[in-house]
Amino acid sequence: MTYNADEGLLIRIGRKIRILRESSHMTQGVLAKKLRFKKEAVARIEKGEYNMLMNTLFKIAHIFGRRLKITFVKRKGGV
């Protein structure tokens, strides 16, 4: 099995979303309702099994009173 860098990224994002949700004392069901998603979709997001649209990330940031910041960092061997 080969490592897909996107999978690692989705897992890290999902973990951050779960931490935000739990620190806000919010259930997956409540977050799902705010996003107009099914609870199962939120569970998949938090496990890194759901590749979200940017719009969804912006909605999640807004729900938790955060702003989304995307940074492009040069990696070794990059252009």
FIMI-841010 format. One line per field, with one value per atom (N, C-alpha, C): residue in one letter; atom name; x, y, z; residue number from 1. Coordinates in nm, 2 decimals. Each point is the difference from the previous one (the first is absolute). Layout:
BEGIN
aa c(A, ...)
at c(CA, ...)
px c(X, ...)
py c(Y, ...)
pz c(Z, ...)
i c(NUM, ...)
END
This chain:
BEGIN
aa c(M, M, M, T, T, T, Y, Y, Y, N, N, N, A, A, A, D, D, D, E, E, E, G, G, G, L, L, L, L, L, L, I, I, I, R, R, R, I, I, I, G, G, G, R, R, R, K, K, K, I, I, I, R, R, R, I, I, I, L, L, L, R, R, R, E, E, E, S, S, S, S, S, S, H, H, H, M, M, M, T, T, T, Q, Q, Q, G, G, G, V, V, V, L, L, L, A, A, A, K, K, K, K, K, K, L, L, L, R, R, R, F, F, F, K, K, K, K, K, K, E, E, E, A, A, A, V, V, V, A, A, A, R, R, R, I, I, I, E, E, E, K, K, K, G, G, G, E, E, E, Y, Y, Y, N, N, N, M, M, M, L, L, L, M, M, M, N, N, N, T, T, T, L, L, L, F, F, F, K, K, K, I, I, I, A, A, A, H, H, H, I, I, I, F, F, F, G, G, G, R, R, R, R, R, R, L, L, L, K, K, K, I, I, I, T, T, T, F, F, F, V, V, V, K, K, K, R, R, R, K, K, K, G, G, G, G, G, G, V, V, V)
at c(N, CA, C, N, CA, C, N, CA, C, N, CA, C, N, CA, C, N, CA, C, N, CA, C, N, CA, C, N, CA, C, N, CA, C, N, CA, C, N, CA, C, N, CA, C, N, CA, C, N, CA, C, N, CA, C, N, CA, C, N, CA, C, N, CA, C, N, CA, C, N, CA, C, N, CA, C, N, CA, C, N, CA, C, N, CA, C, N, CA, C, N, CA, C, N, CA, C, N, CA, C, N, CA, C, N, CA, C, N, CA, C, N, CA, C, N, CA, C, N, CA, C, N, CA, C, N, CA, C, N, CA, C, N, CA, C, N, CA, C, N, CA, C, N, CA, C, N, CA, C, N, CA, C, N, CA, C, N, CA, C, N, CA, C, N, CA, C, N, CA, C, N, CA, C, N, CA, C, N, CA, C, N, CA, C, N, CA, C, N, CA, C, N, CA, C, N, CA, C, N, CA, C, N, CA, C, N, CA, C, N, CA, C, N, CA, C, N, CA, C, N, CA, C, N, CA, C, N, CA, C, N, CA, C, N, CA, C, N, CA, C, N, CA, C, N, CA, C, N, CA, C, N, CA, C, N, CA, C, N, CA, C, N, CA, C, N, CA, C, N, CA, C, N, CA, C)
px c(0.08, -0.08, 0.09, -0.03, 0.08, -0.07, 0.09, -0.05, -0.05, -0.12, -0.06, 0.01, 0.07, 0.02, -0.13, -0.10, -0.13, -0.07, 0.02, -0.07, 0.05, 0.13, 0.06, -0.05, -0.02, -0.05, -0.15, -0.08, -0.14, -0.01, 0.09, 0.00, 0.03, 0.10, 0.04, -0.11, -0.07, -0.11, -0.11, -0.04, -0.11, 0.03, 0.12, 0.04, -0.02, 0.04, -0.02, -0.14, -0.08, -0.15, -0.06, 0.04, -0.05, 0.04, 0.12, 0.05, -0.08, -0.02, -0.09, -0.14, -0.05, -0.14, -0.01, 0.09, 0.00, 0.03, 0.09, 0.03, -0.12, -0.09, -0.12, -0.12, 0.03, -0.11, -0.11, 0.03, -0.09, 0.00, -0.12, 0.00, 0.01, 0.03, 0.01, -0.14, -0.10, -0.14, -0.03, 0.04, -0.02, 0.08, 0.13, 0.08, -0.06, -0.04, -0.07, -0.12, -0.08, -0.12, 0.04, 0.11, 0.04, 0.06, 0.06, 0.06, -0.11, -0.11, -0.10, 0.05, 0.08, 0.05, -0.06, 0.02, -0.04, 0.11, -0.03, 0.09, 0.12, -0.04, 0.10, 0.11, -0.04, 0.09, 0.10, -0.05, 0.09, 0.10, -0.05, 0.09, 0.11, -0.04, 0.10, 0.10, -0.05, 0.09, 0.11, -0.05, 0.09, 0.10, -0.03, 0.09, 0.09, -0.02, 0.08, -0.04, -0.12, -0.05, -0.09, -0.01, -0.09, 0.08, 0.01, 0.07, -0.09, 0.01, -0.10, 0.03, -0.10, 0.01, 0.05, 0.07, 0.05, -0.12, -0.11, -0.12, -0.03, 0.01, -0.03, 0.10, 0.12, 0.11, -0.03, -0.04, -0.04, -0.12, -0.10, -0.12, 0.04, 0.09, 0.04, 0.08, 0.09, 0.07, -0.10, -0.09, -0.10, -0.08, -0.04, -0.08, 0.08, 0.13, 0.08, 0.07, -0.05, 0.05, 0.15, 0.04, 0.14, 0.00, 0.11, 0.02, 0.09, -0.02, 0.09, 0.12, 0.11, 0.13, 0.07, 0.03, 0.07, 0.13, 0.11, 0.13, 0.07, 0.06, 0.08, 0.15, 0.05, 0.13, 0.09, 0.11, 0.09, 0.05, -0.01, 0.05, 0.13, 0.08, 0.12, -0.02, 0.07, -0.01, -0.11, -0.07, -0.11, 0.06, -0.09, 0.04, 0.02)
py c(-0.12, 0.12, 0.12, 0.10, 0.12, 0.11, 0.09, 0.11, 0.11, 0.05, 0.11, 0.12, 0.10, 0.12, 0.07, -0.01, 0.06, -0.07, -0.13, -0.08, 0.06, 0.02, 0.05, 0.14, 0.08, 0.14, -0.01, -0.09, -0.01, -0.05, -0.09, -0.05, 0.12, 0.08, 0.11, 0.10, 0.03, 0.10, -0.06, -0.12, -0.06, 0.00, -0.03, 0.00, 0.14, 0.11, 0.13, 0.04, -0.05, 0.03, -0.07, -0.12, -0.07, 0.07, 0.05, 0.07, 0.13, 0.07, 0.12, -0.03, -0.10, -0.04, -0.04, -0.09, -0.05, 0.12, 0.09, 0.11, 0.10, -0.01, 0.09, -0.08, -0.12, -0.08, -0.02, -0.03, -0.02, -0.15, -0.05, -0.14, 0.00, -0.12, -0.01, 0.03, -0.04, 0.03, 0.15, 0.07, 0.15, 0.06, -0.04, 0.05, -0.04, -0.12, -0.04, 0.08, 0.03, 0.09, 0.14, 0.05, 0.14, 0.00, -0.12, -0.01, -0.05, -0.04, -0.07, -0.13, -0.07, -0.13, -0.11, -0.12, -0.11, -0.02, -0.05, -0.02, -0.09, -0.10, -0.09, 0.07, 0.10, 0.08, 0.07, 0.06, 0.07, -0.11, -0.11, -0.11, -0.03, -0.01, -0.03, 0.12, 0.12, 0.12, -0.01, -0.03, -0.01, -0.11, -0.11, -0.11, 0.02, 0.11, 0.02, -0.08, -0.05, -0.08, 0.08, 0.13, 0.08, 0.12, 0.00, 0.11, 0.12, 0.10, 0.11, 0.10, 0.08, 0.11, 0.12, 0.09, 0.12, 0.07, 0.00, 0.07, -0.06, -0.13, -0.07, 0.04, 0.01, 0.04, 0.14, 0.09, 0.14, 0.00, -0.09, -0.01, -0.05, -0.10, -0.05, 0.10, 0.08, 0.10, 0.11, 0.03, 0.10, -0.04, -0.13, -0.06, 0.02, -0.02, 0.00, 0.14, 0.10, 0.13, 0.02, -0.08, 0.01, 0.04, 0.04, 0.02, -0.10, -0.03, -0.11, 0.07, -0.05, 0.05, -0.11, 0.02, -0.09, 0.05, -0.07, 0.04, -0.10, 0.05, -0.08, 0.01, -0.12, -0.01, -0.07, 0.05, -0.07, -0.13, -0.10, -0.13, -0.03, -0.09, -0.04, -0.06, 0.05, -0.05, 0.07, 0.09, 0.07, 0.11, 0.06, 0.10, 0.13)
pz c(0.00, 0.00, 0.00, -0.09, -0.01, 0.09, 0.05, 0.08, -0.09, 0.02, -0.07, 0.09, -0.04, 0.08, 0.03, -0.09, 0.02, 0.12, 0.01, 0.11, 0.14, 0.01, 0.12, 0.03, -0.10, 0.02, 0.05, -0.07, 0.04, 0.15, 0.04, 0.14, 0.09, -0.03, 0.09, 0.01, -0.12, 0.00, 0.09, -0.03, 0.08, 0.15, 0.04, 0.14, 0.06, -0.08, 0.05, 0.02, -0.10, 0.01, 0.12, 0.02, 0.12, 0.13, 0.01, 0.12, 0.02, -0.11, 0.01, 0.04, -0.05, 0.03, 0.15, 0.04, 0.14, 0.10, -0.03, 0.09, 0.01, -0.10, 0.00, 0.06, 0.05, 0.06, -0.10, -0.12, -0.11, -0.04, -0.02, -0.05, -0.15, -0.06, -0.14, -0.06, 0.07, -0.05, -0.02, 0.10, 0.00, -0.12, -0.01, -0.11, -0.13, -0.01, -0.13, -0.03, 0.10, -0.03, -0.05, 0.06, -0.04, -0.14, -0.04, -0.13, -0.11, 0.05, -0.08, -0.06, 0.08, -0.03, 0.08, -0.03, 0.09, 0.10, 0.12, 0.10, -0.05, -0.08, -0.05, -0.08, -0.07, -0.08, 0.09, 0.11, 0.09, 0.06, 0.03, 0.06, -0.11, -0.12, -0.11, -0.02, 0.02, -0.01, 0.11, 0.12, 0.12, -0.01, -0.08, -0.01, -0.12, -0.08, -0.12, -0.12, 0.00, -0.11, -0.09, 0.01, -0.08, -0.06, -0.13, -0.06, -0.02, 0.08, 0.01, -0.11, -0.04, -0.08, 0.09, -0.07, 0.08, 0.07, -0.07, 0.06, 0.14, 0.01, 0.12, 0.11, -0.04, 0.10, 0.05, -0.09, 0.04, 0.09, -0.02, 0.08, 0.14, 0.01, 0.13, 0.07, -0.06, 0.06, 0.06, -0.08, 0.05, 0.12, 0.00, 0.11, 0.13, -0.01, 0.12, 0.03, -0.08, 0.02, -0.04, -0.10, -0.05, -0.14, -0.05, -0.14, -0.06, -0.12, -0.07, -0.06, 0.03, -0.05, -0.08, -0.12, -0.09, -0.03, 0.02, -0.02, -0.10, -0.10, -0.09, 0.05, 0.04, 0.05, -0.10, -0.04, -0.09, 0.06, -0.07, 0.05, -0.07, 0.06, -0.06, -0.14, -0.09, -0.14, -0.08, 0.06, -0.07, -0.09, -0.08, -0.09, 0.07)
i c(1, 1, 1, 2, 2, 2, 3, 3, 3, 4, 4, 4, 5, 5, 5, 6, 6, 6, 7, 7, 7, 8, 8, 8, 9, 9, 9, 10, 10, 10, 11, 11, 11, 12, 12, 12, 13, 13, 13, 14, 14, 14, 15, 15, 15, 16, 16, 16, 17, 17, 17, 18, 18, 18, 19, 19, 19, 20, 20, 20, 21, 21, 21, 22, 22, 22, 23, 23, 23, 24, 24, 24, 25, 25, 25, 26, 26, 26, 27, 27, 27, 28, 28, 28, 29, 29, 29, 30, 30, 30, 31, 31, 31, 32, 32, 32, 33, 33, 33, 34, 34, 34, 35, 35, 35, 36, 36, 36, 37, 37, 37, 38, 38, 38, 39, 39, 39, 40, 40, 40, 41, 41, 41, 42, 42, 42, 43, 43, 43, 44, 44, 44, 45, 45, 45, 46, 46, 46, 47, 47, 47, 48, 48, 48, 49, 49, 49, 50, 50, 50, 51, 51, 51, 52, 52, 52, 53, 53, 53, 54, 54, 54, 55, 55, 55, 56, 56, 56, 57, 57, 57, 58, 58, 58, 59, 59, 59, 60, 60, 60, 61, 61, 61, 62, 62, 62, 63, 63, 63, 64, 64, 64, 65, 65, 65, 66, 66, 66, 67, 67, 67, 68, 68, 68, 69, 69, 69, 70, 70, 70, 71, 71, 71, 72, 72, 72, 73, 73, 73, 74, 74, 74, 75, 75, 75, 76, 76, 76, 77, 77, 77, 78, 78, 78, 79, 79, 79)
END
